[in-house]
Amino acid sequence: MEFRILGPVQCRSGARPLKLAGSRQERILAALLLGADHVVSVSRLVDVVWDDDPPATAVRQIRNLTTALKRSLVAEGADDDVLTAEGPGFVLRPGTFDLRSFEEHVSRGEFREALGCWHGPALSGVDSTALRGEADELDERRLSIVERCLDEEIGTGEDRVAELTALVAEHPFREAFTGLLMRALHQQGRQADALNVYRRAQARLVEELGIDPGPKLRELYERILRDEPEYGKARCFLPYDVPDFTGREDEIRLLLDAVRLGRPVAVDGMAGVGKTSLAVHAAHRLAADFPDGQLFVDLHGHSPGREPLSPEAALEALLGQLDIPASRLPGGVDRRAELWRTRTAGRSLLVVLDNAASAEQLRPLLPGSATVALVVTGRRRLAAVDGAASLSLEVLPDEQAGALFAAASGRPDSGVAALCGNLPLAIRIAAARLQNRPQWTVRTLAERLGSEHDRLAELKVAGRDVAAAFALSYRELDVAQQRMFRLLGRNPGADIGVPAAAALAGTGEPEAERLLEDLLDAHLLRQPALGRYSFHDLIAEHARNAASDEESAPAVSRLLDHYREGGGSGWYETERANLIAVTRHALGSGREDHAWRIAVDTAEHLRESGHLDELLAVARTGITAARRIGDPHAIQLSLASLTLAFWENGRLTEGMDCALERLDVVRAAGDRAAEAIALSRAGALHSMLGRYPEAIRFYRDGLAVEEESAAAALWTNLSNAQEVLGRLDDALVSARRAVELREEPRGMILSSAQLGLVLARLGRFDEAFDVIERSTTASQDLGYPFGEAWSRIDHADSLLLAHRHGEAREQAERACEILTRLNHPLLLAMAANSLGTACVALGETAAGLRRHRLALETARRIGYRLQEARALAGLGRTRAARDLYTAMGLPAESLKVVT
């Protein structure tokens, strides 16, 4: 059963709309749909049906009409709970709902699909003064999405002149449509027509409103007058193109021709044959043909020690290269794939997907537009790309192999390339050895290669293989270098730094650095960044096979000890990918104690850097390890990390389950300190979920534990709950107590900001601003962006209370910038609401409503009920906000100053 309000208000069963019992029932249905899945009070329905003149029997009539509506819905096949009486009103639970579908399409960037949900003006045919504002808001929302849709389509080169001409005629004073039409015309080479559109708009505004066009439209006019091209950000993510690329002329020509004919290209071949080098070299030559960008992702299909990149993670990387932040990506591979196809449609892009593992990995990554060129590489033939030009690379022909050796070594070839099996990777390794041994002749190197017979089973080439070259390189190392090489092969991470290598080898850092540099000189290691070292895939495999379990087991234990000891915040950011891999390795190799300890230590740093997917993965690994050990202390700390991960990801209900389980564990263990901390976290989750009286009970229970280490956080959280409930004197006492108890600098920042906000609510602005400004400064001095964002939100709300809206906007904007970078949905909902309130107060209504909508979308997604109510109030949906406040047991009046 489908419900509609984006057009006539309808409930449809198949193609047939349900016949409603008159206009009153239609108004009730409209109001219930606007508050879908939430309680809509009877008083609200009375206002909707009769505006300001209800009869004495209004409440009874509402109940009768609503009951009759439910009977009709159930008779048409709806579930019995589609419409239920709850508390002060009714809840309608529409299964298929056009407004919900519209917003879901918008969240995925599917603007055309979103606009297809509309069938006329919102609530058309419903004549209710109480609903008029919400109908206007929905219509404005549709127009804003029309603008976003057309802006994106014009940006990808689509012709939208006809559609925009009609929209400008329909909305002559909406400057955004005028600007889009000017851009569309200019893009089509119609500069004069674009300028005429501006002049007509200018004349219309002057004659009818007495104003000039806004600054954005004037700027666009000046750019078109100067005939400047459509501006945009160049995107080139291609790796470095080696200057001595040699040979492959036929393959390059085939690849270039196929791409220019619009065909995808799938390059396959054995390891080390030069697939990536060929794809990157060709992509650089094609770059000018794809002005919208050149994207590149290594799928790690055959990277030793690494799992192949999941399609979901690969899509995150690709969409990130299109400037779509991780915080705005939908969950699930299917939804991300849909967004990927939508965002690339019509764009002139070149996409290189390197090192693919399988068809299953590749299929979700395929673009849907013929304007997007695709080059894929992998060891196996890639049948997933229908219609692709298949390019299977063999080893180099003799002449090209000899030329590559000469270019790489600076000496003429005398059979070395053939002894390397004409495999490009082996040739480069041999050439590097010769360069680093000036006393050797080419003949000497050829003799050494000819004596080698060890081979990697999967790399056989005409009786020779790359293992011979690897073994030669290895045997030329001294004993200490060989040992370091072998041990590095057992490193679970993607790269390694000097301290970690020293731990692995059991040496001092100077010796470890010397050995790493020796291996770098021998081209057995690469240096992707200063101080970081990594293997090429094949050499890593060779090194791993060369190491024995007896030798490597104690070395890996030392490495895990090193990662367990941790480091500063910069160290955690540098080692982030390795810490994730090491934690998984520790769990998989039976080192559960290392796994849970590293996971717990890493979690907080992942939170602060905004890597929330990794935070959740590490926390889950940690709790799995802790449960295997069965140690209550390990379990409760790991549950704390998992609670934090769910909290930061906005999965509050799951976070609450973890918090309560942790509480049970610490109570059973008699750990009073941990009990107080667990009560504080559980109380905070109750607050987020809008259960403030329950939150206060948890905080009080935590304070009753009389554990000093958690007391300051408990008093801070208690103050926040009391402030929200309007108990400001109690909130002030609690905030002051928190500040008195704080010793740790970061905690002092959060408690001080809370104190400042309470002072502002009490009208003591000079004190409030002094406290919060010091909190902000301390955050900056400490390099604590989370605390800075927290402080700026409280500062913005305090400034709003003082009616200093311009300064409030500045603080809220800065907070939003920080939180977008940190990928923090909870605080972002708060900051967006504060910014929206400030903008509306300054007369910037459209900008303010956009911010409130962002806050509403975020708050609903994560279950943050207070910010959902605040966003509803900011959007003018006062009754819905009041109903939500009532459901939370809050006095709406206590927050009206900032909402």
C-alpha positions in Angstrom: 0.0 0.0 0.0 1.4 3.3 -1.1 0.9 6.6 0.7 1.4 10.0 -1.0 1.5 13.6 0.0 3.8 14.9 -2.8 0.8 15.9 -4.8 -2.7 14.9 -3.9 -3.0 13.2 -0.5 -3.7 9.6 -1.3 -3.5 6.1 -0.1 -3.2 3.8 -3.1 -3.7 0.0 -3.3 -2.2 -0.9 -6.7 -3.3 1.7 -9.3 -6.5 2.6 -7.4 -6.6 5.4 -4.8 -8.5 4.6 -1.6 -11.7 6.7 -1.4 -11.6 8.9 1.7 -14.6 9.9 3.7 -14.5 13.6 2.9 -12.1 16.5 3.3 -11.8 16.1 7.1 -10.5 12.5 6.8 -8.2 13.7 4.0 -6.8 16.4 6.4 -6.3 13.8 9.1 -4.4 11.5 6.7 -2.2 14.4 5.6 -1.3 15.3 9.2 -0.6 11.7 10.1 1.6 11.3 7.1 3.5 14.5 7.9 4.2 13.0 11.3 4.7 9.4 10.0 6.0 6.9 12.6 5.6 9.4 15.4 2.7 10.2 17.7 0.4 13.0 16.2 -1.7 14.4 19.0 -5.5 14.7 18.9 -5.1 18.4 19.5 -2.9 18.7 16.5 -5.5 16.9 14.4 -8.3 19.2 15.7 -6.3 22.2 14.6 -5.7 20.6 11.2 -9.3 19.8 10.6 -11.0 22.9 11.9 -8.2 25.5 12.1 -9.2 27.9 14.9 -12.9 27.1 15.1 -13.4 23.5 16.4 -16.9 22.3 17.5 -17.4 21.0 21.0 -17.4 17.4 19.7 -14.1 17.8 17.9 -12.2 15.3 19.9 -14.9 12.6 19.5 -15.1 13.3 15.8 -11.4 13.0 15.3 -11.3 9.6 17.0 -14.3 8.4 14.9 -12.8 9.6 11.7 -9.4 8.1 12.5 -10.9 4.8 13.5 -12.9 4.7 10.2 -9.7 5.5 8.3 -7.9 2.6 10.0 -10.8 0.3 9.0 -10.6 1.4 5.4 -6.8 0.9 5.3 -7.0 -2.6 6.9 -9.8 -3.6 4.5 -7.5 -2.7 1.6 -4.8 -5.0 2.9 -2.8 -2.9 5.3 -1.5 -4.5 8.6 -3.5 -4.1 11.7 -0.9 -1.8 13.3 -0.8 0.6 10.3 -2.6 3.1 12.4 -2.7 2.9 16.2 -3.8 5.0 19.1 -0.8 5.8 21.3 -0.7 8.2 24.3 -2.1 11.6 23.4 -2.8 10.7 19.8 -2.3 8.4 16.8 0.7 6.9 14.9 0.5 6.1 11.2 3.1 3.6 9.9 3.1 3.8 6.1 4.9 1.0 4.4 5.6 2.7 1.1 5.6 6.5 1.5 6.5 9.0 -1.3 8.1 11.5 1.1 10.4 8.8 2.5 11.3 7.5 -0.9 12.0 11.1 -2.0 14.4 11.7 0.9 16.1 8.3 0.4 16.8 9.1 -3.2 18.1 12.5 -2.3 20.5 11.0 0.3 22.0 8.8 -2.4 22.3 11.7 -4.8 19.6 10.3 -7.1 17.9 13.5 -7.8 15.9 12.6 -10.9 14.5 9.6 -9.2 13.7 11.8 -6.2 11.8 14.3 -8.3 9.9 11.4 -9.9 8.2 10.9 -6.6 6.2 14.1 -7.0 2.8 14.3 -8.7 1.9 18.0 -8.1 2.2 20.6 -5.4 2.5 19.0 -1.9 -0.8 18.3 -0.2 -2.6 19.6 -3.2 -6.4 19.8 -2.7 -6.0 19.9 1.1 -7.2 23.3 2.4 -5.9 23.6 6.0 -4.3 26.7 7.4 -2.4 24.5 9.9 -0.8 22.5 7.1 -0.1 25.3 4.7 3.4 26.1 6.1 4.5 22.4 5.9 3.1 22.2 2.3 5.1 25.3 1.4 8.2 23.9 3.0 7.8 20.6 1.0 7.4 22.6 -2.2 10.5 24.6 -1.4 12.4 21.4 -0.7 11.4 20.1 -4.2 12.6 23.2 -5.8 15.9 23.1 -4.0 16.4 19.5 -5.2 15.5 20.6 -8.8 18.3 23.2 -8.4 20.8 20.5 -7.2 19.8 18.1 -9.9 20.2 20.6 -12.7 23.4 22.0 -11.3 24.9 18.5 -11.3 23.6 17.6 -14.7 24.9 20.9 -16.2 28.2 20.2 -14.6 28.4 16.9 -16.5 27.6 18.5 -19.8 24.0 17.6 -20.2 21.7 19.9 -22.2 19.0 21.3 -19.9 18.2 24.5 -21.7 14.5 23.7 -22.5 13.7 22.6 -19.0 15.4 25.6 -17.4 13.7 28.0 -19.8 10.3 26.7 -18.5 11.4 27.0 -14.9 12.6 30.6 -15.3 9.3 31.5 -16.8 7.4 29.8 -13.9 9.7 31.2 -11.2 11.0 34.6 -12.6 12.4 35.8 -9.3 14.3 32.6 -8.4 17.8 33.7 -9.3 19.2 30.1 -9.0 17.2 29.0 -12.0 18.2 32.1 -13.9 21.9 31.3 -13.2 21.5 27.7 -14.2 19.9 28.7 -17.5 22.8 31.1 -18.1 25.3 28.3 -17.4 23.4 25.8 -19.6 23.3 28.3 -22.5 27.0 29.2 -22.2 27.9 25.6 -22.0 26.2 25.1 -25.4 28.2 27.9 -26.9 25.3 30.4 -26.7 27.1 33.2 -24.9 24.8 36.0 -26.3 21.7 34.1 -25.2 23.1 33.6 -21.8 23.9 37.3 -21.4 20.4 38.2 -22.6 18.8 36.0 -19.9 20.7 38.0 -17.3 19.7 41.3 -18.8 16.0 40.3 -18.8 16.2 39.1 -15.3 17.9 42.3 -14.2 15.3 44.4 -15.9 12.5 42.4 -14.3 14.0 42.7 -10.8 14.5 46.4 -11.1 11.1 47.2 -12.6 9.0 45.0 -10.3 11.0 44.8 -7.1 13.4 47.8 -7.3 16.4 45.6 -6.6 19.5 44.4 -8.6 20.4 40.7 -9.1 22.4 39.2 -6.2 26.2 38.9 -6.1 26.3 35.3 -7.3 24.3 36.0 -10.4 26.3 39.2 -11.1 29.6 37.2 -10.8 28.3 34.6 -13.2 27.3 37.3 -15.6 30.9 38.7 -15.5 32.4 35.3 -16.1 30.2 34.6 -19.1 30.9 38.1 -20.4 34.6 37.2 -20.3 33.7 33.9 -21.9 35.4 31.9 -19.1 34.9 28.1 -19.3 32.8 26.2 -16.8 35.0 26.1 -13.8 35.7 22.9 -11.7 38.3 21.0 -9.8 40.7 18.8 -11.8 40.9 15.3 -10.4 44.0 13.2 -11.2 44.7 10.3 -8.9 47.0 8.4 -11.3 50.2 7.1 -9.8 53.6 8.2 -11.1 54.4 7.3 -14.7 57.9 5.9 -14.9 60.1 7.9 -17.3 61.9 4.8 -18.8 58.7 2.9 -19.7 59.9 0.7 -22.6 58.2 -1.3 -25.3 54.6 -2.4 -25.4 53.8 -0.1 -28.4 51.3 -2.5 -29.9 49.5 -3.1 -26.6 49.5 0.7 -25.9 48.0 1.4 -29.3 45.2 -1.3 -28.8 44.4 0.1 -25.4 44.3 3.8 -26.6 42.1 2.9 -29.6 39.7 0.8 -27.5 39.2 3.6 -24.9 38.7 6.2 -27.6 36.1 4.0 -29.2 34.2 3.9 -25.9 35.1 0.3 -25.0 36.3 -0.7 -21.5 39.7 -2.5 -21.4 40.6 -5.5 -19.3 44.3 -6.1 -18.9 45.3 -9.5 -17.6 48.6 -11.4 -17.2 50.9 -13.0 -14.7 52.4 -11.3 -11.7 55.2 -8.9 -12.6 54.4 -8.8 -16.3 53.8 -5.0 -16.1 50.0 -4.7 -16.1 49.9 -1.7 -13.7 52.8 0.1 -15.5 51.1 -0.3 -18.8 47.7 0.9 -17.5 49.2 3.9 -15.7 51.3 4.8 -18.7 48.4 4.6 -21.1 46.1 6.5 -18.6 48.6 9.4 -18.5 48.5 9.6 -22.3 44.7 9.6 -22.3 44.3 12.1 -19.5 43.7 15.1 -21.7 40.7 13.3 -23.3 38.9 13.1 -19.9 38.7 16.6 -18.5 36.5 15.6 -15.5 39.2 13.5 -14.0 41.3 10.4 -13.9 40.6 8.1 -10.9 42.7 5.2 -9.7 42.1 2.5 -7.0 44.3 -0.5 -6.1 41.9 -3.3 -5.4 44.6 -5.4 -3.7 43.4 -8.6 -5.4 46.8 -10.2 -5.0 48.6 -8.1 -2.3 50.5 -10.5 0.1 49.3 -10.2 3.7 46.2 -8.1 2.7 42.7 -9.1 2.0 41.3 -7.9 -1.3 39.6 -4.6 -1.0 35.9 -5.1 -0.5 33.6 -3.6 -3.1 32.1 -1.3 -0.4 35.6 0.0 0.6 36.6 0.4 -3.1 33.4 2.4 -3.7 34.3 4.6 -0.7 37.7 5.3 -2.3 36.2 6.1 -5.7 33.5 8.3 -4.4 36.0 10.0 -2.1 38.0 10.9 -5.3 34.8 12.6 -6.5 34.8 14.7 -3.2 32.0 12.8 -1.5 33.0 12.4 2.1 32.7 9.1 3.9 30.2 10.7 6.3 27.7 11.1 3.5 28.0 7.6 2.0 25.1 5.2 2.3 25.6 1.8 3.9 25.8 -1.3 1.9 27.5 -2.1 -1.4 24.3 -1.9 -3.5 23.4 1.6 -2.4 27.0 2.8 -2.8 27.1 1.3 -6.3 24.0 3.2 -7.2 25.5 6.4 -5.9 28.7 5.7 -7.9 26.8 5.2 -11.1 24.7 8.3 -10.4 27.6 10.5 -9.7 29.6 9.4 -12.7 26.7 9.5 -15.2 27.5 11.8 -18.1 30.9 12.8 -16.8 34.0 12.5 -18.9 36.1 10.3 -16.6 38.9 7.8 -16.9 38.8 5.1 -14.2 41.7 2.6 -13.6 40.9 -0.3 -11.3 44.2 -2.0 -10.6 44.9 -5.5 -9.3 41.3 -6.9 -9.3 40.7 -10.2 -7.5 37.5 -11.5 -9.0 34.4 -10.7 -11.0 32.4 -10.5 -7.7 34.8 -7.7 -6.5 34.6 -5.9 -9.8 30.9 -5.9 -10.7 29.7 -3.3 -8.2 32.5 -0.9 -9.4 31.5 -0.8 -13.0 30.2 2.7 -14.1 26.9 2.9 -15.9 27.7 5.7 -18.3 29.3 5.4 -21.7 31.2 8.7 -21.0 33.3 6.9 -18.3 36.3 5.0 -19.7 37.3 2.0 -17.7 40.7 0.2 -17.6 40.9 -2.9 -15.3 44.0 -5.0 -14.5 44.2 -8.4 -12.8 46.1 -11.6 -12.9 43.1 -13.6 -14.2 40.9 -12.9 -17.2 38.1 -10.6 -16.1 34.9 -11.8 -17.5 32.9 -9.3 -15.4 33.3 -6.5 -17.9 30.9 -7.2 -20.7 32.0 -5.9 -24.1 35.5 -5.2 -22.9 38.6 -5.3 -25.1 40.7 -8.0 -23.6 44.4 -7.4 -23.5 46.4 -10.3 -22.2 50.0 -9.4 -21.5 52.8 -11.8 -22.2 56.4 -11.4 -21.2 58.3 -8.8 -23.3 59.7 -9.7 -26.7 63.4 -10.2 -26.7 64.2 -6.8 -28.2 62.0 -4.9 -25.9 63.2 -6.8 -22.8 66.8 -6.0 -23.8 65.9 -2.3 -24.3 64.2 -2.2 -20.8 67.3 -3.7 -19.2 69.5 -1.1 -20.9 67.3 1.8 -19.9 67.1 0.6 -16.3 70.7 -0.3 -15.8 72.5 2.1 -18.1 74.4 -0.8 -19.7 73.8 -2.8 -22.9 72.1 -6.1 -22.4 74.1 -9.3 -22.8 71.5 -12.0 -22.2 70.4 -10.8 -18.7 66.9 -10.0 -19.8 66.4 -13.5 -21.3 67.7 -15.0 -18.1 65.1 -13.0 -16.2 62.5 -14.6 -18.4 61.9 -11.2 -20.1 59.7 -10.4 -17.1 59.7 -6.7 -16.5 59.8 -6.8 -12.7 62.7 -9.3 -12.7 64.6 -7.2 -15.3 64.3 -4.1 -13.2 65.6 -6.0 -10.1 68.6 -7.4 -12.0 69.4 -3.9 -13.4 69.2 -2.4 -10.0 71.7 -5.0 -8.7 74.1 -4.1 -11.5 73.8 -0.4 -10.9 74.6 -0.9 -7.2 77.6 -3.1 -8.0 79.9 -1.1 -10.3 82.6 -3.8 -10.1 80.3 -6.3 -11.8 80.1 -6.7 -15.5 76.9 -7.6 -17.3 78.4 -11.0 -17.9 79.0 -11.5 -14.2 75.3 -10.8 -13.5 74.3 -13.2 -16.3 76.4 -15.9 -14.9 74.8 -15.5 -11.4 71.3 -15.5 -12.9 72.0 -18.6 -14.9 73.0 -20.5 -11.8 69.7 -20.0 -10.1 66.9 -22.6 -10.3 64.5 -21.9 -7.5 61.2 -20.7 -8.8 57.9 -19.3 -7.6 55.4 -21.9 -8.8 52.9 -19.4 -10.3 55.5 -17.3 -12.1 57.1 -19.8 -14.6 58.2 -18.2 -17.9 60.0 -20.3 -20.6 62.0 -22.2 -18.1 63.0 -19.0 -16.1 61.1 -17.2 -13.4 61.2 -14.1 -11.2 62.2 -16.2 -8.2 65.7 -16.6 -9.7 66.1 -12.8 -9.7 64.7 -12.5 -6.2 67.0 -15.2 -4.9 70.0 -13.6 -6.5 69.1 -10.3 -4.9 68.6 -12.0 -1.5 71.9 -14.0 -1.7 73.8 -10.8 -2.3 72.7 -9.5 1.1 74.8 -10.0 4.2 73.5 -12.1 7.1 71.8 -9.2 8.9 70.2 -7.9 5.8 68.9 -11.3 4.9 67.4 -11.8 8.3 65.6 -8.4 8.2 64.3 -9.3 4.7 62.9 -12.6 5.9 61.3 -11.1 9.0 59.7 -8.2 7.0 57.9 -10.9 5.0 55.9 -11.8 8.1 54.9 -8.2 8.9 51.1 -8.3 8.9 50.8 -4.6 7.9 51.0 -2.9 4.5 54.2 -1.0 5.3 56.6 -0.5 8.3 58.5 2.3 10.0 61.9 2.2 11.6 60.7 1.6 15.2 58.4 -1.2 14.2 61.2 -2.8 12.1 63.6 -2.5 15.1 61.1 -4.4 17.3 60.5 -7.0 14.6 64.2 -7.7 14.3 65.1 -7.2 17.9 67.7 -4.5 17.1 68.2 -0.8 17.9 66.6 1.8 15.7 69.8 3.0 14.0 70.7 -0.6 13.0 67.1 -1.2 11.8 67.2 2.0 9.7 70.5 1.0 8.1 69.2 -2.4 7.1 66.0 -0.9 5.7 68.0 1.6 3.7 70.2 -1.3 2.4 67.2 -3.2 1.2 65.8 0.0 -0.3 69.0 0.5 -2.3 68.7 -3.1 -3.4 65.2 -2.4 -4.7 63.9 -5.1 -2.4 61.9 -2.4 -0.6 60.0 0.7 -1.8 59.6 4.0 0.2 56.1 5.2 -0.3 56.6 8.0 2.2 59.5 9.4 4.2 60.4 6.9 6.9 58.0 4.2 5.6 59.0 1.1 3.8 57.0 -1.5 1.9 57.4 -4.5 -0.4 56.3 -4.9 -3.9 53.6 -7.7 -3.9 55.9 -10.4 -5.4 58.9 -9.6 -3.3 56.8 -9.7 -0.2 55.6 -13.1 -1.2 59.2 -14.3 -1.7 60.2 -12.9 1.7 57.3 -14.5 3.4 58.2 -17.9 1.9 61.8 -17.5 2.9 61.1 -17.1 6.6 60.6 -20.1 8.9 57.9 -20.2 11.5 60.5 -20.9 14.2 62.3 -17.7 13.3 59.3 -15.5 12.7 57.1 -16.4 15.6 59.2 -14.6 18.3 59.8 -11.7 15.8 56.1 -11.2 15.3 55.5 -11.4 19.0 58.0 -8.6 19.5 56.2 -6.6 16.7 52.9 -7.1 18.5 54.5 -6.0 21.7 55.6 -2.8 19.9 52.1 -2.1 18.6 50.6 -2.9 22.0 52.8 -0.2 23.6 51.4 2.4 21.3 52.6 6.0 20.7 51.3 9.5 20.3 48.3 10.7 18.3 50.5 11.2 15.2 51.9 7.7 15.5 48.4 6.2 15.6 47.4 8.2 12.5 50.5 7.0 10.6 50.1 3.4 11.7 46.3 3.3 11.4 46.1 0.7 8.6 48.8 -1.4 10.2 47.1 -1.4 13.6 44.0 -2.7 12.0 45.9 -5.4 10.2 47.9 -6.3 13.3 44.8 -6.6 15.4 43.2 -9.0 13.0 46.5 -11.0 12.7 46.8 -11.2 16.4 43.3 -12.6 16.7 43.8 -15.0 13.9 47.1 -16.3 15.2 45.9 -17.0 18.7 47.4 -13.9 20.3 44.2 -12.8 21.9 45.8 -10.8 24.6 47.6 -8.6 22.1 44.5 -8.3 19.9 42.2 -6.9 22.6 44.8 -4.6 24.1 45.8 -3.1 20.7 42.2 -2.7 19.8 41.3 -0.9 23.0 44.3 1.5 22.7 43.6 2.2 19.0 39.9 2.8 19.4 40.1 6.3 20.9 42.5 7.5 18.2 40.4 6.2 15.4 37.4 8.1 16.9 39.3 11.3 17.1 40.5 11.0 13.5 37.0 10.2 12.2 37.8 6.8 10.8 34.5 5.3 12.1 34.3 2.2 9.9 37.8 1.2 11.1 36.8 2.0 14.7 33.9 -0.4 14.5 36.0 -3.2 12.9 38.8 -2.9 15.4 36.4 -2.8 18.4 34.6 -5.9 17.1 38.0 -7.7 16.8 38.9 -6.6 20.3 35.7 -8.0 21.9 36.0 -11.2 20.1 39.5 -11.7 21.4 38.5 -10.7 25.0 35.6 -13.1 25.0 38.0 -15.9 24.0 40.2 -15.1 26.9 37.2 -14.8 29.2 38.9 -12.2 31.4 36.3 -9.8 32.8 38.6 -6.8 32.7 39.5 -7.4 29.1 35.8 -7.9 28.2 34.6 -4.7 29.9 37.3 -2.6 28.3 36.6 -4.1 24.9 32.9 -3.5 25.4 33.7 0.1 26.3 35.5 0.4 22.9 32.6 -1.2 21.1 30.1 1.0 22.9 32.2 4.0 21.8 32.3 2.7 18.2 28.5 2.3 18.1 28.1 5.8 19.7 30.3 7.5 17.2 28.7 5.7 14.2 25.3 6.9 15.4 24.1 3.4 16.2 22.8 4.3 19.6 20.5 1.4 20.3 23.4 -1.1 19.7 25.6 1.1 21.8 23.1 0.9 24.6 23.1 -2.9 24.5 26.9 -2.9 24.8 26.9 -0.3 27.6 24.4 -2.4 29.6 26.3 -5.6 29.0 29.5 -3.8 30.2 27.7 -2.6 33.3 26.7 -6.2 34.1 30.3 -7.4 33.7 31.9 -4.8 35.9 29.3 -5.2 38.6 29.8 -9.0 38.6 33.6 -8.3 38.9 33.2 -5.8 41.7 35.1 -3.2 39.6 33.7 0.0 41.2 35.8 2.4 39.0 34.6 0.8 35.8 31.1 0.6 37.1 31.0 4.4 37.5 32.3 5.0 34.0 29.9 2.4 32.5 27.0 4.2 34.3 28.1 7.5 32.8 28.2 6.1 29.3 24.8 4.3 29.6 23.3 7.5 31.0 24.7 9.5 28.0 23.1 7.0 25.6 19.8 7.4 27.4 20.1 11.1 26.9 20.8 10.8 23.2 17.7 8.6 22.9 15.6 11.2 24.6 15.2 9.4 27.9 16.4 12.1 30.3 14.9 11.0 33.6 16.4 7.6 33.0 19.7 9.2 32.2 19.7 11.2 35.4 19.0 7.9 37.4 22.1 6.4 35.8 24.2 9.4 36.6 23.1 9.5 40.2 23.8 5.8 40.5 27.3 6.4 39.1 27.9 9.2 41.6 26.7 7.0 44.4 29.6 4.6 43.6 31.9 7.4 44.9 34.6 6.7 42.4 36.6 9.9 41.8 38.0 9.0 38.4 34.5 9.1 36.8 32.9 11.7 39.0 33.7 14.7 36.8 32.3 13.2 33.7 29.2 12.1 35.6 28.6 15.6 37.0 29.1 17.1 33.5 26.6 14.7 32.0 24.2 15.2 34.8 24.4 19.0 34.3 23.6 18.5 30.6 20.5 16.4 31.4 19.3 18.9 34.0 19.9 21.8 31.6 17.8 20.1 28.9 15.0 19.5 31.5 15.1 23.2 32.4 16.4 22.6 35.9 19.0 25.3 35.5 20.0 25.9 39.1 20.7 22.2 39.5 22.5 22.2 36.2 24.8 25.1 37.4 25.6 23.3 40.6 26.5 20.1 38.7 28.6 21.9 36.1 30.6 23.8 38.8 31.2 20.5 40.6 32.4 18.9 37.4 34.9 21.7 36.8 36.2 21.5 40.4 36.9 17.8 40.0 38.4 17.9 36.5 42.2 17.3 36.4 42.7 15.9 32.8 42.9 18.8 30.3 40.5 17.4 27.7 37.8 16.6 30.3 38.2 20.2 31.7 37.5 21.6 28.2 34.2 19.7 27.9 33.1 20.4 31.5 34.0 24.1 31.2 32.0 24.5 27.9 29.0 22.9 29.6 29.3 25.3 32.5 29.4 28.2 30.1 26.2 27.1 28.4 24.4 26.8 31.7 25.5 30.3 32.7 24.3 31.6 29.3 20.9 30.0 29.9 20.7 31.8 33.2 21.4 35.1 31.4 24.9 35.5 32.9 26.5 36.1 29.5 29.8 37.8 30.5 30.7 34.9 32.7 29.5 32.4 30.1 31.5 33.8 27.2 34.7 34.1 29.3 34.4 30.4 30.3 33.7 29.1 26.8 36.2 31.2 25.0 38.9 29.9 27.4 37.7 26.4 26.7 38.0 27.0 22.9 41.5 28.4 23.2 42.6 25.5 25.4 41.3 23.0 22.8 43.3 24.7 20.1 46.4 24.8 22.2 46.0 21.1 23.0 45.3 20.1 19.4 42.0 18.7 20.4 39.5 19.3 17.5 36.7 17.3 19.1 36.9 19.6 22.2 37.1 22.7 20.0 34.0 21.7 18.1 32.1 20.9 21.3 33.1 24.3 22.8 32.2 26.2 19.6 28.7 24.6 19.6 28.1 25.7 23.2 29.5 29.1 22.3 27.1 29.4 19.4 24.1 28.5 21.5 25.2 30.9 24.1 25.5 33.7 21.6 22.0 32.8 20.2 20.6 33.2 23.7 22.2 36.7 23.8 20.8 37.5 20.3 24.3 37.9 18.8 23.4 36.0 15.7 26.3 36.9 13.5 28.9 35.7 16.0 26.8 32.6 16.6 26.8 31.8 12.9 30.6 32.1 12.8 31.1 29.7 15.7 28.6 27.2 14.4 30.2 27.3 10.9 33.6 26.5 12.3 32.2 23.7 14.4 30.5 22.2 11.3 33.8 22.4 9.4 35.6 20.5 12.1 32.9 17.9 12.6 32.6 17.2 8.8 36.3 16.5 8.8 36.0 14.3 11.9 33.0 12.5 10.5 31.1 12.9 13.7 27.3 12.7 13.1 26.2 13.3 16.7 27.9 16.7 17.2 27.3 17.5 13.5 23.5 17.4 14.1 23.9 19.8 17.0 26.2 22.2 15.1 23.9 22.2 12.0 20.9 23.1 14.1 22.9 26.0 15.8 24.0 27.2 12.4 20.5 26.9 11.0 19.0 28.9 13.8 21.6 31.7 13.4 21.1 31.9 9.6 17.3 32.2 10.0 17.7 34.9 12.6 20.0 36.8 10.2 17.4 36.6 7.4 19.3 33.9 5.5 16.3 31.6 5.5 17.2 29.3 2.7 20.6 28.6 4.2 19.1 28.1 7.6 16.5 25.7 6.4 19.2 23.7 4.6 21.1 23.3 7.8 18.1 22.3 9.8 17.2 19.7 7.2 20.8 18.3 7.4 20.4 18.2 11.2 17.0 16.5 10.9 18.2 13.9 8.4 21.3 13.1 10.6 19.3 13.1 13.9 16.7 10.8 12.6 19.3 8.4 11.1 21.1 8.0 14.4 18.2 8.3 16.8 19.2 11.6 18.4 15.7 12.7 19.5 16.5 16.1 21.0 18.2 17.4 17.9 15.4 15.9 15.8 13.0 18.1 17.8 15.2 21.1 17.5 15.5 20.7 13.8 11.7 20.3 13.4 11.3 23.5 15.4 13.8 25.3 13.2 12.0 24.1 10.1 8.8 25.7 11.4 7.1 22.4 12.2 6.4 23.6 15.7 3.7 21.2 16.6 5.7 18.2 15.5 8.6 19.5 17.6 6.4 20.1 20.6 5.0 16.6 20.3 8.5 15.2 20.3 9.5 17.3 23.3 6.4 16.0 25.1 7.2 12.4 24.2 10.7 12.9 25.8 9.1 14.5 28.9 10.7 17.9 28.1 9.3 21.4 28.4 9.5 22.8 24.9 9.6 26.4 26.3 12.9 25.7 27.9 14.6 25.5 24.5 12.6 28.0 22.5 15.3 30.7 22.7 17.7 28.7 20.6 15.2 26.8 18.4 
